[in-house]
Amino acid sequence: MGVGLGLPLQMVIFFTFLAPTVLPTTPRHRLGEVESVGKRSSAPYIDIARSPNVSVSLGRTATLRCRTVNVVKKSVSWLRHKDVNLLSVGRYLYTKDARMRVMEDRGRGEWMLNIRNVKHSDAGNYECQVNTNPLLKHTVTLSVVEPFTEILGDSPGSTLYIDIRSVLNLTCIVHSPEVPAAIFWKHNGQLLEVGEDGIQTVAGDSLTPTKSFLSLALTDTRQSGEYQCSPSNTGPVEVEVHIVQDKELPVGQPETVLQVSSPSFALSTPAAPSIVFLFQILLYDAR
């Protein structure tokens, strides 16, 4: 039986069921999508990845960064959490602390809070705010650390005894958020002028310390004495080294023990040269 245009009833019902599932593909629909994406991409926000937490050595300058994106004609403020103190609005400081200042890099949309000669009391959370609607805010944590230097395996007042036929290997570790500009090695107060193969430095970062390696082939007992590692950004650290020959040991040292390169390692005197050589190879590979 037919209706309307003479089509069977079953066909009319089939077309009616499918019609609502067809999506519009008009230019107006596609234009709406582009406008919506453009609107989302132009929204102001704070770039978290470029506004990181800061770790700085005691007495140095800390720079806290707040990177803003698509922020136009809006003020940026810095607050300190621990005392809920407003530090700045825009370029104007509201704190009496002369160590602080605010800088703006308009090209990058970056606002920086600088704190000179940082103290332990400066550590804590600082908040960057942008007076948009809704309010944008991001917390930057400042850590203040006291840098120090150590010679690996050394302990205060310790002495190293090493055979004249071996190689002296010392590792100096600088625990500091900043990479030192230079690390100097001294022997009995005199600056060591060792070739590139004798002194190697591996720069660290905020997570790993900087290391400097001293390697000296021992040929003379006059190489005994105080060896000092002196980084440019921390205090120096020393270790006393005694070069022994013919299995000589100081009074009180067991005859069966000879310390090599570090107090944490000990070798028996029989076949010492071959074991020392193997020890040096293993230490080199471990680096």
Secondary structure as the mmCIF struct_conf table of DSSP 4:
data_model
#
loop_
_struct_conf.conf_type_id
_struct_conf.id
_struct_conf.beg_label_comp_id
_struct_conf.beg_label_asym_id
_struct_conf.beg_label_seq_id
_struct_conf.end_label_comp_id
_struct_conf.end_label_asym_id
_struct_conf.end_label_seq_id
STRN STRN1 GLY A 2 VAL A 3
TURN_TY1_P TURN_TY1_P1 GLY A 4 GLY A 6
STRN STRN2 LEU A 7 PRO A 8
HELX_RH_AL_P HELX_RH_AL_P1 LEU A 9 LEU A 18
HELX_RH_3T_P HELX_RH_3T_P1 ALA A 19 THR A 21
HELX_LH_PP_P HELX_LH_PP_P1 VAL A 22 PRO A 24
HELX_RH_AL_P HELX_RH_AL_P2 PRO A 27 SER A 41
TURN_TY1_P TURN_TY1_P2 SER A 42 SER A 42
BEND BEND1 ALA A 43 ALA A 43
STRN STRN3 TYR A 45 ASP A 47
HELX_RH_3T_P HELX_RH_3T_P2 ILE A 48 ARG A 50
BEND BEND2 SER A 51 SER A 51
STRN STRN4 VAL A 54 SER A 57
TURN_TY1_P TURN_TY1_P3 LEU A 58 GLY A 59
BEND BEND3 ARG A 60 ARG A 60
STRN STRN5 ALA A 62 VAL A 69
BEND BEND4 ASN A 70 ASN A 70
BEND BEND5 LYS A 73 LYS A 73
STRN STRN6 VAL A 76 ARG A 80
TURN_TY1_P TURN_TY1_P4 HIS A 81 VAL A 84
STRN STRN7 ASN A 85 VAL A 89
TURN_TY1_P TURN_TY1_P5 GLY A 90 ARG A 91
STRN STRN8 TYR A 92 LEU A 93
TURN_TY1_P TURN_TY1_P6 ALA A 98 ARG A 99
STRN STRN9 MET A 100 ASP A 105
TURN_TY1_P TURN_TY1_P7 ARG A 106 GLY A 109
STRN STRN10 GLU A 110 ILE A 115
BEND BEND6 ARG A 116 ASN A 117
HELX_RH_3T_P HELX_RH_3T_P3 HIS A 120 ASP A 122
STRN STRN11 GLY A 124 VAL A 130
BEND BEND7 ASN A 133 PRO A 134
HELX_LH_PP_P HELX_LH_PP_P2 LEU A 135 LEU A 135
STRN STRN12 LEU A 136 VAL A 145
STRN STRN13 PHE A 148 ILE A 151
TURN_TY1_P TURN_TY1_P8 LEU A 152 GLY A 153
TURN_TY1_P TURN_TY1_P9 PRO A 156 GLY A 157
STRN STRN14 THR A 159 ASP A 163
TURN_TY1_P TURN_TY1_P10 ILE A 164 ARG A 165
BEND BEND8 SER A 166 SER A 166
STRN STRN15 VAL A 167 HIS A 175
BEND BEND9 PRO A 177 GLU A 178
HELX_LH_PP_P HELX_LH_PP_P3 VAL A 179 PRO A 180
BEND BEND10 ALA A 181 ALA A 181
STRN STRN16 ILE A 183 HIS A 187
TURN_TY1_P TURN_TY1_P11 ASN A 188 GLY A 189
STRN STRN17 GLN A 190 LEU A 191
HELX_LH_PP_P HELX_LH_PP_P4 LEU A 192 LEU A 192
TURN_TY1_P TURN_TY1_P12 GLU A 196 GLY A 198
STRN STRN18 ILE A 199 VAL A 202
BEND BEND11 SER A 206 THR A 208
STRN STRN19 THR A 210 ALA A 217
HELX_RH_3T_P HELX_RH_3T_P4 THR A 221 GLN A 223
STRN STRN20 GLY A 225 PRO A 231
BEND BEND12 SER A 232 THR A 234
STRN STRN21 VAL A 237 VAL A 244
TURN_TY1_P TURN_TY1_P13 ASP A 246 LYS A 247
TURN_TY1_P TURN_TY1_P14 VAL A 251 GLY A 252
BEND BEND13 GLN A 253 GLN A 253
TURN_TY1_P TURN_TY1_P15 GLU A 255 THR A 256
STRN STRN22 LEU A 258 GLN A 259
BEND BEND14 SER A 261 SER A 262
TURN_TY1_P TURN_TY1_P16 PRO A 263 SER A 264
STRN STRN23 ALA A 266 LEU A 267
BEND BEND15 THR A 269 THR A 269
TURN_TY1_P TURN_TY1_P17 PRO A 270 ALA A 271
HELX_RH_AL_P HELX_RH_AL_P3 ALA A 272 ALA A 286
#
